[in-house]
């Protein structure tokens, strides 16, 4: 993997893989986020969660999304060359639960330099979050905007 | 609009519109969120932002997403009958900036009861966040899971 600090648009190519490392879902963090932004009963209430279709407390999907984004931020996006995203598609495939260890990975799908603004390019990627057994619990298809070297 | 507390799967139908009210983007909140989750220079650094393609500080897209979700949570989803979402597609169409007043709206696109689990159904919707001039700055196409009355 190239130095994360040096990645311009030209450094990405289809098939490129970035291993993003892992984190353990923290019960207190999950709960604090859910209370603030997403207080559905199965995110914040142990008893209600046990009786729900999820069979126990689960992370807010937005917390999962943001934690994945943090992994991507550290291992794929770039403070010097990353310029945000026009949009993305995400899938919550399995509940995320406290104590789970989760592993992030990004695969570059395609790259395209802007015709109207050659100083930027678009990098489409699929990022996944997997549990210790390798099962993907979350997937995000993102288009990132990056500076070109000439930009 | 029906009482938000009473909405089961059967209460949704294509074309139904929910006006979600509005909020004003708060500079301090935007900055606090970006520092914690998304510290790209154009989200947290006034000078860097001024020199960026965005021409000034912008909200983290995740903050926009979460604020829109809060509007949906209060005016569309339901603590008693809402069961989360398998995934969604979102688009950041324009930067969100501090001081902007933003209006949320959801339009129901389609509804489908689960065949394997008739106690739940899927409600596909498109939600938008618009500025005072009516320009859409953010759009999310979501599939929500709701309890059926028989469930």
Interface residues (C-beta under 8 A of the other chain):
Chain A: X37 X38 X39 X40 X41 X42 X52 X53 X54 X58 X61 X62 X65 X66 X69 X70 X73 X77 X79 X82 X83 X84 X85 X86 X87 X88 X89 X90 X91 X92 X93 X120
Chain B: X37 X38 X39 X40 X41 X42 X52 X53 X54 X58 X61 X62 X65 X66 X69 X70 X73 X77 X79 X82 X83 X84 X85 X86 X87 X88 X89 X90 X91 X92 X93 X120
